[in-house]
Every structure is written in structure tokens, then in C-alpha cells.
Amino acid sequence: MVDVASYPRGAWAVGPDDFDQVANLGLLLIDGLLTRHVTVAGHTCAELLGRGDVLQPWLRVGPEPSVATEVDWKVVQPVQAAVLGRAFCEQVTRWPEIPAAISRRVMLRAHWLAFHLAVCHLRRVDERLLLVLWHFGDRWGTVTADGVRLDFRLTHDLLGAVVGARRPSVSLAVRQLADQGRIRSLPRSRWLLLGQPPEELRKLHERSGSRQLAGEEPADEE
């Protein structure tokens, strides 16, 4: 029913002829992680996408936007994506629940972006970092006896791009959170979240509306 595309770790770019860009709902990530980096006026922010996210990487803001932006993609962990193209669209017309579920995934991504915007307005970098790590833990973490493990590469540079901070500030925030027993740094830029998630995480999700949308999956358990 659906084709699956695979991409190795590294820089990723979609050409104009790679996909049917007209009758296509997008790519549904079924495994792996990738980042979308957006640069404006020399400053770069990053969005982390993983299992369950729907994207259309061929989309552009417009032919001549008033504000110049640069978008780059990078595969953090090898990606497998279901191609929701013309054949898929034709086959699922009898089951409106399927495109409705895909639409919810698109809306969830919008709400998670609103959550990230709210996080970036927090004054303290350590608070931003802790909330984002727990958000990633909710989505893609693994529950272990020691805590919630993020078993994918999150460097200080990448975390800085996600939370809107420079690398030295992120490194300082990591040390502060580790000293408080909130997180533990693991080899190869992996992370272990300790204790309970902060109360602010629930409040921010409620404000952004992501908890009201169906389809969010809890962290896996070991």
C-alpha cells in the first residue's frame, strides 16, 4: 500500500523530482531521527523530528519571501519514512479515519512547535534544557529502572539550536542539572533523565494544546 524510503545518517536534501509533490500527503517517519535547521539573519534554530512526525521537505516559504531563510536537513539516526503519495491517497479514500489520523499528526507537530516557542521564552537556559529533554523523553525515550533514557545523539550544539542558546550556556546548564541530580550525561551524547518530569512541562503542553490532540504515544518501556 505504501512505499518506504530509507536515508542514512548525514546531510539530507530532497530534489524537485524525488517525489510527486502534488498528490502527496508527505513523509511519515516510522523510524530514526532527523533535524530541520532554519537560519535567519545568521542565527539558526533546530527542530527535531522522529517517529510519528509528518513532513513535506520539498515545501518552501515562497519564490521571493520578504525575509530570507535557509533550511537544511540532517539525519541524526538512520531514517525510514512511509511515502504517503498518490497511490496511498487513492487507496485510503474508503477509510476517512486514515487521512484524519495523518492530519492530527500534522497538527501535533504544529502544537509541539508552539511548545518549543514557549520554552524559548523562558529566561533560564537550564529550565529550557530540562523541559526539552523531558519532551523528547515523552516522545522517543525508553523507560528504564534508572530513569528515562534518550538513546540518540543530542550534542550540546544541537541542544543549543533547539532551546535558543549558545553552546557554552548549554554546557553550563548541563553541569547545573547534573549537579542537581536531574539528568545524567551518557557516552556518545546520550542522556538519562532522572526523577519526575517538571510540573512546568505539563503546563506548557496544556497551553500549546498538544495534550488535547489524540495520537501522542508515551515513552517505551524496557
GIDA-V91694 format. One record per pair of residues at least 24 apart in sequence whose C-alpha atoms are under 10 Angstrom apart, sorted by the first residue. I is the first residue (numbers start at 1). J is the second residue. Records with the same first field share a line. If there is no record, write none. Layout:
I->J  J
//
This chain:
1->82  83  84  87  88  89  90  91  92
2->81  82  83  84  85  86  87  88  89  91
3->81  82  83  84  85  87  88
4->28  29  30  79  80  81  82  83  84
5->29  79  80  81  82  83
6->31  32  78  79  80  81  82
7->32  34  75  77  78  79  80  81
8->32  74  75  76  77  78  79  80
9->33  34  74  75  76  77  78  79
10->34  73  74  75  76  77  78
11->35  72  73  74  75  76
12->36  57  72  73  74  75
13->57  58  71  72  73  74  75
14->56  57  58  59  73
15->57  58
16->58  59
17->58
18->58
19->56  58  83  84  85  86
20->58  83  84  85  86
21->56  57  58  59  85  86
22->85  86
23->84  85  86  87  88  89  90
24->56  83  84  85  86  87  88  89
25->54  55  56  83  84  85  86  88  89  99  102  103  106
26->53  54  55  56  57  58  81  82  83  84  85  102  106
27->52  53  54  55  56  57  80  81  82  83  84  85
28->52  53  54  55  56  80  81  82  83  84  102  105  106
29->53  54  55  79  80  81  82  83
30->54  79  80  81  82
31->77  78  79  80  81  82
32->75  76  77  78  79  80  81  140  152
33->74  75  76  77  78  79  80  140  152  153
34->73  74  75  76  77  78  79
35->72  73  74  75  76  77  158  162
36->71  72  73  74  75
37->70  71  72  73  74  158  161  162
38->69  70  71  72  73  161
39->68  69  70  71  72
40->67  68  69  70  71
41->67  68  69  70
42->69  70
43->69  161  164
44->69  70  71  160  161  162  164
45->71  158  159  160  161  162  163  164  165
46->71  72  73  158  159  160  161  162  163  164
47->73  112  113  116  158  159  161  162  163
48->74  75  76  113  136  154  158  159  162
49->75  76  109  136
50->76  77  79  80  81  136  139  140
51->79  80  81  139  140  217
52->81  102  105  106  108  109  139  140  215  216  217
53->81  102  105  106  107  108  109
54->81  82  83  84  102  103  104  105  106  107  108  109
55->81  105  106  109
76->152  153  154
77->152  153
101->214  215
102->215
104->213  214  215  216
105->213  214  215  216
107->209  210  213
108->208  209  210  211  212  213  214  215  216
109->210
110->208  209  210
111->205  206  207  208  209  210  211  212  213
112->204  205  208  209  210  211
113->208  210
114->204  205  207  208  209  210
115->201  204  205  206  207  208  209  210
116->162  163  164  204  205  208
117->162  163  164  208
118->204  205  207  208
119->162  163  164  200  201  204
120->162  163  164  165
121->163  164
122->163
124->165  169  173
125->160  163  164  165  166  169  170  171  172  173  174
126->163  169  170  171  172  173  174  175  176  177
127->163  173  177  198  200
128->159  160  162  163  164  165  170  173  201
129->159  160  162  163  164  165  170  173  174  177
130->163  173  174  177  182  183  193  197  198  201
131->163  197  198  199  200  201  202  204
132->159  162  163  201
133->159  183  191  192  193  197
134->183  192  193  194  196  197  198  201
135->197  201  202  205
136->219
137->191  192  193  197  218  219  220
138->197  216  217  218  219  220
139->216  217  218  219  220
140->217  218  219  220
141->191  192  193  218  219  220  221
142->192  218  219  220  221  222
143->192  193  218  219  220  221  222
144->192  193  220  221  222
145->221  222
146->192  193  194  195
147->182  183  184  191  192  193  194  195  196
148->183  191  192  193  194  195  196  197  219  220  221  222
149->183  184  186  190  191  192  193  194  219  220  221
150->186  189  190  191  192  193  219
151->186  187  188  189  190  191  192
152->188  189  190  191
153->186  187  188  189  190  191
154->188  189  190  191
155->188  189  190  191
156->189
//
